[in-house]
């Protein structure tokens, strides 16, 4: 399949999200996309590859021309069979998207995010305490994986004993991204999704009888009182909140710590001046963000970056490439925690800008800042060792990241 995909693209382009080697380091493959007009490739269906900052931003803010609704007949139908076709915030257009986003927006206000800070700091401290007692530190297993799922679980009202099961389900479902178009979804991924949906069905029934102050109770009330959500939408909403609420932040922490480990002068600068952390997180998002790309479908004939795009054509909107566009960022291949300005688009743009971005930024700042403060000699355990990534192109995250404490 990899060779077939490769030969279907222009000779100077290699774009294959299902190739493990491509996923491990896609950035060199983006460079040719940042010069010249927007490219059209054939992966069994014709797709546009939007990589330049101006093109990516133009598509993301034009939701009328570029729909977020999951397309049919482009090789993604197998995923739709498993996950259902009820609309979500990410996979819908106005007015549906507006209605769904409004329902959850109250739980992501600046005040609500600030109220979560003491709890996030407490979680980070306890996780780092455990790593210190153990005497070794796998950033992913010991910090980046558990912290975000514990935070989103708290928001959803999930008890602590369920955290690990939630993370297991989340990791398995994310692997669906690595299924080749038109190929069946592996049974273990189907099972994970079925189990997660069954869990939420039971939780919905429980909150209906005994509502609380958590987000699940609020969404159940929205369904019951005003029919703002139908039953399928409610289930899809909860699944999306779990996946989006922990996976992107996990990847931000892991990718950010890897960048610091490979740039020890930046780690030293953050230790010397902790107030650099806010800008450092923006640079982590730009340099090796948690989301590589998103997908849109043209609703009408249009032109982007000088290239004609036909109605119905899909577009890979490569956010990570845009964040390394030399037309927008000076020395884009350089990791610079003092970079200013830094108008990265890691969280998207327009109506689909990530509603949880402030929470992700806070969690990333606290997790990374706490680790640097706790472990003054923190460094990569083996700087020359290859790193391994989980099986998703769209969500870029490490499987492991071992760092030395002494």
C-alpha positions as CSV (number, residue, x, y, z in Angstrom):
1,X,0.0,0.0,0.0
2,X,2.9,2.4,0.8
3,X,4.4,2.0,-2.6
4,X,1.0,2.4,-4.3
5,X,0.4,5.6,-2.4
6,X,3.9,6.9,-3.2
7,X,3.6,6.4,-6.9
8,X,0.2,8.2,-7.0
9,X,1.8,11.5,-5.9
10,X,3.9,14.0,-7.8
11,X,7.5,12.8,-8.0
12,X,8.9,15.3,-5.5
13,X,6.2,14.6,-2.9
14,X,5.9,11.7,-0.5
15,X,2.7,11.8,1.6
16,X,1.6,8.5,3.2
17,X,0.0,8.8,6.7
18,X,-0.1,5.0,6.9
19,X,3.7,4.6,6.6
20,X,5.3,4.2,10.0
21,X,8.5,5.8,8.8
22,X,6.6,8.8,7.4
23,X,4.7,9.2,10.7
24,X,8.0,9.0,12.7
25,X,9.3,12.2,11.0
26,X,7.0,13.8,8.5
27,X,8.7,17.2,8.6
28,X,11.2,16.7,5.9
29,X,8.4,15.6,3.6
30,X,6.5,18.8,4.3
31,X,9.3,21.1,3.0
32,X,8.5,20.6,-0.8
33,X,4.8,21.4,0.0
34,X,5.8,24.8,1.4
35,X,7.1,26.0,-2.0
36,X,4.9,26.6,-5.0
37,X,1.2,26.1,-5.3
38,X,-1.0,23.8,-3.3
39,X,-0.6,20.2,-4.4
40,X,-3.2,17.7,-5.5
41,X,-2.4,14.0,-4.9
42,X,-4.2,10.7,-5.7
43,X,-4.6,8.2,-2.9
44,X,-7.4,6.3,-4.6
45,X,-9.3,9.6,-4.4
46,X,-7.9,13.0,-5.3
47,X,-7.0,15.1,-2.3
48,X,-5.5,18.6,-1.9
49,X,-2.5,19.0,0.4
50,X,-2.7,22.3,2.2
51,X,0.6,23.0,3.9
52,X,1.6,26.7,3.6
53,X,0.5,28.8,6.5
54,X,-1.6,31.2,4.4
55,X,-3.4,28.3,2.7
56,X,-4.0,26.4,5.9
57,X,-5.4,29.4,7.7
58,X,-7.6,30.3,4.7
59,X,-9.2,26.9,4.7
60,X,-9.7,26.7,8.4
61,X,-11.5,30.0,8.7
62,X,-13.7,29.4,5.6
63,X,-16.1,26.8,7.1
64,X,-18.8,27.6,4.4
65,X,-16.5,26.5,1.6
66,X,-14.6,23.7,3.5
67,X,-16.9,21.5,5.4
68,X,-15.9,19.5,8.5
69,X,-18.6,16.8,8.0
70,X,-17.1,13.4,7.5
71,X,-17.2,12.6,3.8
72,X,-18.7,9.5,2.4
73,X,-17.1,7.3,-0.3
74,X,-13.5,8.5,0.4
75,X,-12.3,5.4,2.2
76,X,-13.4,6.5,5.7
77,X,-16.7,4.6,5.7
78,X,-15.4,1.8,7.8
79,X,-14.6,4.2,10.6
80,X,-18.1,5.7,10.4
81,X,-19.7,2.3,10.8
82,X,-17.9,1.8,14.1
83,X,-18.0,5.3,15.5
84,X,-21.5,6.2,14.3
85,X,-22.5,9.2,12.2
86,X,-24.0,11.4,14.9
87,X,-22.6,14.9,14.6
88,X,-19.8,16.2,16.9
89,X,-18.3,19.6,17.4
90,X,-15.3,18.6,15.3
91,X,-17.3,16.9,12.5
92,X,-20.1,19.3,11.9
93,X,-20.9,22.7,10.4
94,X,-23.2,25.5,11.6
95,X,-25.9,25.5,12.8
96,X,-25.3,22.0,14.3
97,X,-21.7,22.9,15.3
98,X,-22.8,26.1,17.0
99,X,-25.5,24.3,19.0
100,X,-23.1,21.6,20.2
101,X,-20.2,24.0,21.1
102,X,-22.5,26.2,23.1
103,X,-23.5,23.3,25.3
104,X,-20.0,22.6,26.5
105,X,-18.6,26.2,26.5
106,X,-19.7,26.9,30.0
107,X,-17.3,24.3,31.3
108,X,-14.3,25.8,29.5
109,X,-14.7,29.5,30.5
110,X,-11.5,31.2,31.8
111,X,-12.9,31.2,35.3
112,X,-13.6,27.4,35.2
113,X,-10.1,26.8,33.9
114,X,-8.6,28.8,36.7
115,X,-10.6,26.9,39.2
116,X,-9.0,23.7,38.0
117,X,-5.4,24.9,38.6
118,X,-5.0,23.7,42.2
119,X,-6.3,20.2,41.3
120,X,-3.9,20.0,38.2
121,X,-0.9,21.0,40.4
122,X,-1.9,18.4,43.0
123,X,-2.1,15.7,40.3
124,X,1.2,16.7,38.8
125,X,2.9,16.7,42.3
126,X,1.6,13.2,43.1
127,X,2.7,11.8,39.8
128,X,6.2,13.2,40.1
129,X,6.4,12.0,43.7
130,X,5.7,8.5,42.5
131,X,8.4,8.9,39.7
132,X,10.9,10.1,42.3
133,X,10.3,7.2,44.6
134,X,10.7,4.8,41.7
135,X,14.0,6.5,40.7
136,X,13.2,6.5,37.0
137,X,11.0,8.6,34.8
138,X,9.1,7.6,31.6
139,X,7.5,11.0,30.8
140,X,4.7,9.3,29.0
141,X,3.7,6.6,31.4
142,X,4.5,8.6,34.6
143,X,3.2,12.1,33.7
144,X,1.9,12.8,30.2
145,X,-0.5,9.9,29.9
146,X,-2.1,10.0,33.4
147,X,-2.4,13.7,34.1
148,X,-4.7,14.8,31.3
149,X,-7.0,11.7,31.6
150,X,-7.3,12.4,35.3
151,X,-8.3,16.0,34.6
152,X,-10.9,15.2,32.0
153,X,-12.2,12.4,34.1
154,X,-12.7,14.8,37.0
155,X,-14.7,17.1,34.6
156,X,-16.8,14.1,33.5
157,X,-17.3,12.9,37.0
158,X,-15.5,9.6,36.5
159,X,-14.2,8.0,39.8
160,X,-10.4,7.6,40.2
161,X,-10.5,3.8,39.9
162,X,-11.7,4.2,36.3
163,X,-8.9,6.4,35.1
164,X,-6.7,3.7,33.7
165,X,-9.5,2.0,31.9
166,X,-10.4,5.3,30.3
167,X,-6.9,5.8,29.1
168,X,-6.8,2.2,27.8
169,X,-10.0,2.8,25.8
170,X,-8.7,6.1,24.5
171,X,-5.3,4.7,23.3
172,X,-7.0,1.9,21.5
173,X,-9.6,4.0,19.7
174,X,-6.9,6.5,18.6
175,X,-5.2,3.6,16.7
176,X,-8.1,3.5,14.3
177,X,-6.4,6.4,12.5
178,X,-3.8,3.9,11.3
179,X,-6.3,1.8,9.5
180,X,-5.8,2.0,5.7
181,X,-8.7,3.5,3.8
182,X,-11.3,0.8,2.9
183,X,-9.7,-1.8,5.3
184,X,-11.7,-3.2,8.2
185,X,-11.2,-1.8,11.7
186,X,-9.3,-4.3,13.9
187,X,-11.6,-6.1,16.4
188,X,-9.8,-4.8,19.5
189,X,-10.6,-1.2,18.4
190,X,-14.2,-2.1,17.8
191,X,-14.4,-3.7,21.3
192,X,-12.8,-0.7,22.9
193,X,-15.3,1.6,21.4
194,X,-18.2,-0.7,22.2
195,X,-17.1,-0.9,25.9
196,X,-16.6,2.9,26.1
197,X,-20.1,3.5,24.7
198,X,-21.6,0.9,27.1
199,X,-19.8,2.6,30.0
200,X,-21.3,6.0,29.1
201,X,-24.8,4.5,28.6
202,X,-24.7,3.3,32.1
203,X,-23.3,6.6,33.4
204,X,-26.0,8.6,31.6
205,X,-28.7,6.4,33.2
206,X,-27.0,6.9,36.6
207,X,-26.8,10.7,36.3
208,X,-30.4,10.9,35.1
209,X,-31.4,9.4,38.5
210,X,-28.8,11.2,40.6
211,X,-27.4,14.3,38.7
212,X,-24.3,16.0,40.0
213,X,-22.2,19.1,39.1
214,X,-20.1,17.3,36.5
215,X,-20.1,17.7,32.7
216,X,-21.9,14.4,32.1
217,X,-24.8,15.5,34.3
218,X,-25.0,18.9,32.5
219,X,-25.2,17.3,29.1
220,X,-27.8,14.8,30.3
221,X,-29.9,17.7,31.5
222,X,-29.5,19.4,28.2
223,X,-30.8,16.3,26.5
224,X,-33.7,15.7,28.9
225,X,-34.9,19.3,29.4
226,X,-34.6,21.0,26.0
227,X,-33.7,18.2,23.6
228,X,-30.6,20.1,22.7
229,X,-28.9,16.7,22.3
230,X,-30.4,13.5,21.0
231,X,-29.3,10.2,22.5
232,X,-26.7,9.4,19.8
233,X,-25.3,13.0,19.9
234,X,-25.0,12.7,23.7
235,X,-22.9,9.5,23.4
236,X,-20.7,10.9,20.7
237,X,-20.2,14.1,22.7
238,X,-18.9,12.2,25.7
239,X,-16.6,10.0,23.6
240,X,-15.2,13.1,21.8
241,X,-14.6,14.9,25.1
242,X,-12.7,11.9,26.5
243,X,-10.5,11.5,23.4
244,X,-9.9,15.2,22.7
245,X,-9.6,16.1,26.3
246,X,-6.7,13.9,27.1
247,X,-4.9,12.9,23.9
248,X,-3.9,16.3,22.6
249,X,-2.6,17.4,26.0
250,X,-0.7,14.1,26.5
251,X,1.0,14.8,23.2
252,X,1.8,18.4,24.0
253,X,3.5,17.3,27.2
254,X,5.4,14.4,25.6
255,X,6.5,16.3,22.5
256,X,7.4,19.3,24.5
257,X,9.6,17.4,26.9
258,X,11.3,15.7,23.9
259,X,12.1,19.1,22.4
260,X,13.5,20.3,25.7
261,X,15.6,17.1,26.1
262,X,17.0,17.6,22.6
263,X,17.7,21.3,23.3
264,X,19.2,21.4,26.8
265,X,20.0,25.1,26.5
266,X,16.3,25.7,26.3
267,X,15.7,23.6,29.3
268,X,18.3,25.5,31.2
269,X,16.7,28.8,30.1
270,X,13.3,27.7,31.5
271,X,14.9,26.7,34.8
272,X,16.6,30.1,35.1
273,X,13.5,32.0,34.1
274,X,10.3,30.1,34.7
275,X,8.3,33.0,33.4
276,X,9.4,31.9,29.9
277,X,7.1,28.9,30.2
278,X,4.1,30.5,28.6
279,X,6.0,31.3,25.4
280,X,7.8,28.0,25.6
281,X,4.5,26.1,25.4
282,X,3.5,28.1,22.3
283,X,6.8,27.1,20.8
284,X,6.3,23.4,21.7
285,X,2.9,23.6,20.0
286,X,4.5,25.2,16.9
287,X,7.6,23.1,16.7
288,X,6.1,19.6,17.2
289,X,2.4,20.0,17.9
290,X,0.0,17.3,19.2
291,X,-2.1,17.5,16.0
292,X,-0.4,17.1,12.6
293,X,-3.4,17.6,10.4
294,X,-7.2,17.9,10.1
295,X,-9.5,17.2,7.2
296,X,-12.0,19.3,5.2
297,X,-14.2,18.7,2.1
298,X,-14.8,21.4,-0.5
299,X,-18.5,22.3,-0.8
300,X,-18.1,24.1,-4.1
301,X,-15.4,24.8,-6.8
302,X,-12.9,27.2,-5.4
303,X,-9.2,28.3,-5.6
304,X,-6.7,28.1,-2.8
305,X,-3.1,29.3,-3.1
306,X,-3.5,29.4,-6.9
307,X,-4.8,25.8,-7.2
308,X,-8.3,24.9,-8.4
309,X,-10.1,22.7,-6.0
310,X,-13.3,21.0,-7.2
311,X,-16.5,20.6,-5.2
312,X,-16.4,17.4,-3.2
313,X,-12.6,17.1,-3.1
314,X,-11.1,16.4,0.3
315,X,-8.2,18.4,1.7
316,X,-5.6,17.4,4.2
317,X,-5.0,20.6,6.1
318,X,-1.5,20.1,7.5
319,X,-1.3,22.2,10.6
320,X,2.2,21.0,11.5
321,X,3.6,22.0,8.1
322,X,2.0,25.5,8.4
323,X,3.7,25.9,11.7
324,X,7.1,25.4,10.0
325,X,6.5,27.7,7.0
326,X,9.5,30.0,6.5
327,X,7.1,32.6,5.0
328,X,5.6,32.9,8.5
329,X,8.3,31.9,10.9
330,X,11.9,32.9,11.0
331,X,14.2,29.9,11.2
332,X,11.2,27.5,11.5
333,X,13.3,24.4,12.1
334,X,14.8,26.0,15.2
335,X,13.3,25.3,18.6
336,X,13.3,28.7,20.3
337,X,11.4,29.1,23.6
338,X,11.8,33.0,23.3
339,X,10.2,33.1,19.8
340,X,8.2,36.3,19.4
341,X,5.8,36.7,17.7
342,X,4.5,33.1,17.5
343,X,1.1,32.9,15.7
344,X,1.1,29.1,15.5
345,X,-2.1,27.3,14.5
346,X,-1.7,24.1,16.5
347,X,-5.2,24.5,18.0
348,X,-6.8,25.4,14.6
349,X,-8.6,28.6,13.6
350,X,-12.1,29.9,13.1
351,X,-15.2,28.3,14.5
352,X,-13.4,25.0,15.2
353,X,-10.6,26.5,17.3
354,X,-10.0,24.1,20.1
355,X,-12.4,24.9,22.9
356,X,-10.0,23.2,25.4
357,X,-6.9,25.1,24.3
358,X,-6.7,27.1,27.6
359,X,-7.0,24.0,29.6
360,X,-4.3,22.2,27.5
361,X,-2.0,25.1,27.8
362,X,-2.4,25.2,31.6
363,X,-1.9,21.4,32.0
364,X,1.2,21.5,29.7
365,X,2.7,24.5,31.6
366,X,2.1,22.9,35.0
367,X,3.3,19.4,34.1
368,X,6.5,20.5,32.3
369,X,7.3,23.3,34.8
370,X,6.7,21.0,37.8
371,X,9.0,18.3,36.2
372,X,11.8,20.8,35.6
373,X,11.5,22.2,39.1
374,X,11.4,18.8,40.8
375,X,14.3,17.2,38.8
376,X,17.1,19.8,38.4
377,X,19.3,17.3,36.5
378,X,16.5,16.0,34.2
379,X,17.8,15.0,30.7
380,X,17.2,12.4,28.0
381,X,18.3,9.0,29.2
382,X,19.7,8.1,25.8
383,X,19.8,11.2,23.5
384,X,20.7,9.0,20.5
385,X,18.0,6.4,20.9
386,X,15.2,6.4,18.4
387,X,11.8,7.4,19.7
388,X,8.6,5.5,18.9
389,X,5.2,7.1,18.1
390,X,1.7,5.8,18.6
391,X,-0.2,4.6,15.6
392,X,-1.8,7.8,14.5
393,X,-0.8,10.4,11.9
394,X,-3.4,13.0,12.8
395,X,-2.6,12.9,16.6
396,X,1.2,12.9,17.0
397,X,2.3,11.4,20.3
398,X,5.1,9.3,21.7
399,X,4.8,5.8,23.1
400,X,7.6,6.2,25.6
401,X,10.1,8.9,26.6
402,X,12.7,7.9,29.2
403,X,14.5,10.6,31.0
404,X,17.3,10.4,33.6
405,X,16.7,12.1,37.0
406,X,20.3,12.3,38.2
